[in-house]
Amino acid sequence: MGVNADLSTLYRPDSFTSQAQTIATSLAQNMVSFATGLASFSFSVLIIFILSFYFTVDGPRIAILCVRAAQEICVRRWHHLSIASSKALGDS
């Protein structure tokens, strides 16, 4: 009462070699993709922490600079608009 099996049909050395090469190639490609993604994620997290710290420390100064810049832009646009309307209406 034994099981007769022909192991030569199950064991093909050339098949194992090609499968091992396929798996190794796929694994190498996936590792490169994983490493690239991990490096990108790590860099993004680092930049977020640096900017968060910078904005926390210098937040009030940055806010003042932004408000001043916005005021200057509004004043310039208002000045150009008033000049254009004066020319259009004939007022000198």
KOLDOMI-846887 format. One record per residue (C-alpha): residue number from 1; y, z, x negated. Coordinates in Angstrom, 3 decimals, decimal comma. Each point is the difference from the previous one (the first is absolute). Example, Ala and Ser with C-alpha at 12.3 -4.5 7.8 and 13.67 -1.06 7.14 Angstrom:
# KOLDOMI-846887
PT / 1 / -4,500 / 7,800 / -12,300
PT / 2 / 3,440 / -0,660 / -1,370
END
This chain:
# KOLDOMI-846887
PT / 1 / 0,000 / 0,000 / 0,000
PT / 2 / 2,686 / -1,148 / -2,356
PT / 3 / 3,041 / -2,145 / 0,368
PT / 4 / -0,163 / -3,272 / -1,779
PT / 5 / 3,407 / -1,175 / -1,086
PT / 6 / 0,910 / -2,837 / -2,264
PT / 7 / 2,778 / 1,536 / -2,133
PT / 8 / 0,771 / -3,294 / -1,697
PT / 9 / 1,664 / -1,211 / 3,215
PT / 10 / 2,172 / 3,125 / 0,164
PT / 11 / 0,943 / 0,202 / -3,641
PT / 12 / 1,981 / -2,933 / -1,331
PT / 13 / 1,812 / 0,782 / -3,257
PT / 14 / 2,366 / -2,975 / 0,301
PT / 15 / 0,960 / 1,056 / 3,507
PT / 16 / 0,834 / 3,541 / -1,143
PT / 17 / 2,135 / -1,310 / -2,839
PT / 18 / 2,053 / -2,263 / 2,249
PT / 19 / 0,402 / 2,759 / 2,594
PT / 20 / 1,067 / 2,453 / -2,691
PT / 21 / 2,571 / -2,485 / -1,303
PT / 22 / 1,328 / -0,590 / 3,513
PT / 23 / 0,289 / 3,725 / 0,651
PT / 24 / 1,641 / 0,654 / -3,373
PT / 25 / 2,551 / -2,787 / 0,548
PT / 26 / 0,835 / 1,258 / 3,477
PT / 27 / 0,269 / 3,581 / -1,235
PT / 28 / 2,307 / -1,023 / -2,852
PT / 29 / 2,276 / -1,945 / 2,352
PT / 30 / 0,147 / 2,892 / 2,430
PT / 31 / 0,786 / 2,467 / -2,770
PT / 32 / 2,912 / -2,136 / -1,197
PT / 33 / 1,340 / -0,186 / 3,564
PT / 34 / -0,473 / 3,738 / 0,452
PT / 35 / 1,741 / 0,805 / -3,294
PT / 36 / 2,912 / -2,273 / 0,874
PT / 37 / 0,366 / 1,592 / 3,413
PT / 38 / -0,216 / 3,509 / -1,440
PT / 39 / 2,642 / -0,776 / -2,638
PT / 40 / 2,309 / -1,496 / 2,630
PT / 41 / -0,458 / 2,996 / 2,294
PT / 42 / 0,620 / 2,455 / -2,852
PT / 43 / 3,175 / -1,816 / -1,041
PT / 44 / 1,274 / -0,020 / 3,596
PT / 45 / -0,641 / 3,721 / 0,403
PT / 46 / 1,761 / 0,717 / -3,285
PT / 47 / 3,063 / -2,033 / 1,025
PT / 48 / 0,088 / 1,772 / 3,380
PT / 49 / -0,058 / 3,417 / -1,676
PT / 50 / 2,697 / -0,957 / -2,510
PT / 51 / 2,311 / -1,452 / 2,669
PT / 52 / -0,628 / 2,925 / 2,358
PT / 53 / 0,946 / 2,462 / -2,725
PT / 54 / 3,062 / -2,035 / -0,977
PT / 55 / 1,230 / -0,281 / 3,596
PT / 56 / -0,615 / 3,698 / 0,577
PT / 57 / 1,980 / 1,022 / -3,070
PT / 58 / 2,813 / -2,576 / 0,255
PT / 59 / -0,042 / -0,545 / 3,781
PT / 60 / 3,550 / 1,182 / 0,765
PT / 61 / 1,492 / -2,046 / -2,847
PT / 62 / -1,941 / -3,103 / 1,065
PT / 63 / 1,136 / 0,461 / 3,610
PT / 64 / 3,646 / 0,209 / -1,074
PT / 65 / -0,349 / -3,154 / -2,113
PT / 66 / -1,624 / -1,874 / 2,892
PT / 67 / 2,749 / 1,037 / 2,416
PT / 68 / 2,718 / -1,070 / -2,451
PT / 69 / -1,705 / -3,353 / -0,573
PT / 70 / -0,304 / -0,574 / 3,743
PT / 71 / 3,684 / 0,868 / 0,490
PT / 72 / 1,048 / -2,458 / -2,697
PT / 73 / -2,079 / -2,757 / 1,582
PT / 74 / 1,486 / 0,707 / 3,425
PT / 75 / 3,552 / 0,052 / -1,363
PT / 76 / -0,507 / -3,335 / -1,797
PT / 77 / -1,479 / -1,642 / 3,080
PT / 78 / 2,765 / 1,376 / 2,204
PT / 79 / 2,595 / -1,297 / -2,464
PT / 80 / -1,570 / -3,484 / -0,031
PT / 81 / -0,265 / 0,046 / 3,782
PT / 82 / 3,657 / 0,972 / 0,399
PT / 83 / 1,102 / -2,754 / -2,406
PT / 84 / -2,128 / -2,578 / 1,818
PT / 85 / 1,312 / 1,064 / 3,406
PT / 86 / 3,597 / -0,084 / -1,259
PT / 87 / -0,463 / -3,559 / -1,242
PT / 88 / -1,712 / -1,051 / 3,205
PT / 89 / 2,700 / 1,495 / 2,237
PT / 90 / 2,858 / -1,212 / -2,187
PT / 91 / 1,246 / 3,443 / -0,937
PT / 92 / 1,186 / 0,226 / -3,586
END
